Amino acid sequence: MTQTIVIQPVTRIEGHAKVTIQLDEAGNVKDTKVNVIELRGFEKFLIGKPVEELPRIVTSICGVCPWSHHLASAKACDAVFGVSEIPSAGRKLRELCNFIAYTEEHILQFYFLSGADFVMGPDAPYAVRNVIGIAGAVPEVAKTVVRCRTLGSRMLDKVSGKSIHPVTAVPGGFSKALTAEERDALKPMAQEILELSKFTMDYAKKNIFPKYLEVVKTLGVIETGFLGTVGKNGALDLYDGMLRMMTADGKYEDFAADKYTDHIIEHVEPWTYLKFPYMKKAGKFSMDLNAPSGIFRVNTLARLNVCEGITTPLAQKEFEEFRSAFGRPAQLTLLYHWARLIELLHASERIIELLNDPEITSTDVRVAVKPRAARGVGCVEAPRGTLIHDYETDDNGIVTNVNLIVATTNNNAAINMSVKQAASLVIKNGVYDEGALNKVEMAIRAYDPCLSCATHALDGRLPVKVEIVDRDGKQIDVLSNC
């Protein structure tokens, strides 16, 4: 008799999901599905709004990563209004906020979400396999982590006036100049975050990655292509540049963000509200572990794979070591954690560079804009991967069409593939335990998914299934699409 294992909810991620694992008669994995059961609907209810309102509205897609949506939306609005280049100081203030948000996000993911699997161990009891367990194991580090997360929020407050649901990245630039006094207050905060980033990188390399290298080499491993953004000379760029699509054999092609529809197409499955973007040139979509087709990944590992280097010295040193050890493209899924700490170091360095830039306090931060009928595409690298906002407007600047391809949406197929590989690895002959199921979840956490960000399309009705059962729990009827 076949058996179904359900992991619900998937823990220590942003958003809600469940994993359904179907076993065959021998008790081995036959199929798996990562079911995402929430719907945001922004692609529909943004239609009819003045386009300049969208950078403020889309921050409500997610309270965890509002800055990514804010900046992608502002860049899309720049394009709609025909602004090819905003003032340099305005761009640097946008970048500064982006890097501060990156440090908050990467610290959150490592210490609060995924880190417990390594600090406490993947087989540790769930009661201690969490941030409370970490705090008990390394209390002084936990205090520093909480302080630096707080400092990140304070820094965003100073730069933009608001850390969550920001309003300062506006069409044409940035609405608030940074004063010299504010800049000087930010510098010591930035230094504390850099010190935590350096400590975290060093701690992980000495105490985590060597200890769990065998797990890294086996759990959730799949082979895919990769997508990320590169700037000048192919360097890692988290705010702007060309998109680079790399196939699994390391060959790549660069293209502008507004040409994404020439390279990416979206597939739909009936069992999830997330779409499945894939490489258009592949010609077909397949999540078959033995013969995948068109699948690519985004996020930290993807960005390190597609780039030629990193512009800040400490992160570049770590990048060179990483590439020497794992090659290009690196395919091991749990390496996302290692890559994430390299990015944390890079973001911390860039904050200090920007604060030391004399232009950061310039008052020339915005240009005037006028409504027009146009299409604009804005793209940034969110902490969780490549994020695309695509808007169309009429002559009055009213939105007529919206498409969002969110970072986690890009990783949807890969997450499902990694879950199937992980489940097949740890469940044999019907035998599994709590630790085995946690390892399945670890394959998801590596991608740091934000599921509340990733579901937006709505075709006019919300599929709902009502199961009617008798008092003994036996199903007697099913009402679908009600």
C-alpha positions, 0 to 999 in steps of 0.5 A: 500500500502506498503512503503519503507523508505531509510536512505542514507547516514547513518551518523557519521560512517566510510564508506558508507551505507544506510538503507532500511526499508520496511513497511507493509500495516499497516505502521509497519516494515516488513523488514530492510536491511543495504546495504553496497555499497563499495568494497575494494578488498584487498583479491584479489589484495594482491595475487602475492605480497611478503608477507613481503610487506603486513603489509605496504599495508594493512594499506591502507584498512583504514586511520582511523584504519590502526594500527589494520591491520598493527599489524594483518598482521605483526602477520600473517607474523610472523607465515608465516616465522615460528617466534613463538615469537618475541623479548619482546621489539618488542612485547611491542612496537607493544602493545604500538602503539596498545594502543595509536591507541585505545585511538585515536579511542575510543575518536573519536567514543565517542566525534565525532560520537556517543556522540552527540546523548547523549550530544545534545539528540537523538531528537535534530535537525540534525544541532546541533546533531554533533561534532559542537554541542558538541563543542558549548555545552562544548567548554573547553571539545572539546578543550581537546578532539582535543588536546588529539587526536593530542597527540595520533598522535604525540605519534605514530609518535615518536614511529614508525615514522608514525602515519597513514599507518605505516611501523614499525611492520615488520615480526619478530618484530619491525623495530625501537627501542624507545630511552630514550629521545623519551620515556621521551617525551611521558610520559606527553602526555600519562598522558594528555590522561589518564586524559581525559579518567578519565574525560570522564568515570566520565562525562558519568556515571553522565550525560549520562548513567543514563539519557538515561538508558531507551533508553539503555534498549530498543533500538536495543536490540538483543540476540546473542553470543559473540567473543573476545580475552582473555589472561592469566587467561582470562583477557582482551587482545587487542593484543594477546591470545586465541579467546573465543566464548561465546553463548548467555547463557554464555557458552564459548569455547577457541581456537587459532586464527589459528583454526578459520575456525573450529569455524567460517563460512561465509554466503553471501547475495546478497544485500550487499558486507559484508559477515556474519560470524557465529558460525559453530557449530550452523549449520545454519545462521538466523537473525530472531529476534525471533529465531536467529541462529549462530549470534555472536558479537564482539567489546567492549561489546563482549570483556567485556562479554568474559573476566574474568577481566582487568589487570589495576586498574582503568578499573578493578574497572569500569569493576566490576561495569559494570558487577554487574549492567548488568550481563554476558553476557550483551546483551543491544546494547547501552552498547557498549558505556559504554564498550568503555569508560572502554576500553579507560581507560584501554588503557590509563593506559597500555600506561603509564605502558609500558612507565615505563617498562625499557625494552621498550627502548631495541634495541633487537626488531627484529629477522631475517626471511626467505621466505618459503611456509606456512600459517600464521594467525594473529589476534588482537582486533581492536577497532571495534572487532576481526580482522583476517588476514590469508595468504598462500605463496609459497616457495619464500614467494609470497602470494597465498591466503588471507582471511580477517575477519574484525571486522565490518564483524563479527558484520554485522548480529548483526547490521542488527538485531539491526536496525530491532529491533530499526526500529520496536520500533520507527516506528508504523502505518506509523508514524515517524519523524527525531528523530525516524530515528536517533534512527535507526542510533543510533543502527548502531553507537553503533557498531562503524562500519568501512565499508571501512574495511569490504568489500574485496571479489571479485568473478570476476565481480562487480554487477551493476544495471543500471535503465533506466527511461523516462523524467517523472521518470518512469522506462522503463528498468533495466540492471543488472551485467553490 
